[in-house]
Amino acid sequence: MEFTNRFHVPLPLAEAWKLMLDVPRILPCLPGARLVEVLGDKLYKGSVAVKLGPVKLSFDGQAELVRVDEQAHVAWLRGAGMDAKGRGGAQSEFSFTLEASGSGTDVTVRTELQLTGSIAQYGRGSGMISEVATQLLRQFEQNLSRMLLDERLDASAAAASAALAPVATSRSEAAPSSTTSAPVSSQEAQALLAQCQAVLAATQQTLADVRLMTQMARGPDKELNGFSLLWRALWASLSGRGGSDSSVSKR
């Protein structure tokens, strides 16, 4: 049986292409999939669990990235697995093609699937299998967008922490051993202001990126969650620095 599915990646084409070729990174985003072992540069061992109607199937097998067209942004994969309960097996060949779409990338997945053994009866209901594949890829798209958003939030928090590190370090080195607060020099105040401005600029850019990413992921609710996570991450970073430099915060 053959079927085609599409999903969206909220990244530019070049970044999305690199991401889709990173199997260990994206596989956890596919519901029911688990990477067991990397057998080679393009060969992977894993398992996938899927529910077809009332029946739950679990396949253990291997997947291989057999060919890549860097210019056309097309990759071909081949996979095979056996049902854990011995009810048959599955073999598949599929390709994914990436095309730029605005600020993001559309991915078209074409699949050829063959079932053997007693589970081959589900091949007669190819419409059901196609619908399950569509649902799985829809969840994959959402999980992938959430993963990218979390990575962007972590990077933003790390950038804010790094931006404040020089001022916090200079204050701790300059502070006397006694509990008396040292005065803040004009030069130090200017340096702190510059660092805060850098953090604000980075935050504004990250917020714009997060808004664009969540809009392209077609999840308005996740946008609010993303902003909340971002501010919590930045606030935790800033608070941590402020706790080590009480003399500045008191003035």
C-alpha positions, 0 to 999 in steps of 0.5 A: 500500500502507498500513501502520502502525508505532509507536515510543517517544520518551523525552521528555514529550509537549510536548518530543517534539512539538517534536522530531518537527517539527524535521526537520533534527535528527531526520533523521540518526537514520533509517538511510540518510537524508540531508538535502541542503538545506532549501528552505523552512520546511517543504520539504526536499531529501534522499535515502534508501537502503533495501535490499529483499531483495537489492536496494539502492534509493536515492531522491533527492527532496523531503519537505514538511510539509503540515499540522500539528494542534497540539492533536491532536499530528498532522502530515502529510507528503508525499514523492516521489523517483526511484531514482538508477539510473532504475528508477522512483520512490516517492511517499508520504503519511504522518502521525505522531500523538503520545500521552503514555505515562507519562513518555515519548511514543508515536508512531504512523506511518501510511504510504501508499506508491506505487511506479512503474517497474520497482521497482513489483514490490516493491509486490506484496511489501507484507509485505516492505516493511512489515517493512523499515519496521518495522526502520528505525523500530526503528533510528530509535527507538534512534538517537533515544534515543542522540542525546537521551542524548548531548545530556543528557550534554553539557549535564550536563558543561557545567553542571558546568564552569559551576558550578566556573568562579567558584571556579577564576576567583577562585583564579587571580585571587587567586594570587600570581605566584610559585610559592608556594601561597596559603592557602585562606580560610574564605570561599573554602572555603565557596564551593568546598563550595557549588559542589561540592554544586551539581555533586553535585545536578546530577549526581544529577538527571542520573543519574536522568534518564539512568536513566529515559531509557534504561529508556524506550528499552528498552535496558539495555545502553545504560544502563551506557554512558550512566552511563560516558559521564556520569562520564567527561564530568563527570570530564574537566570537574572535572579540567580545572578542578582542573588550573588550581587546583593550590593548592586541590587540594594542601590 
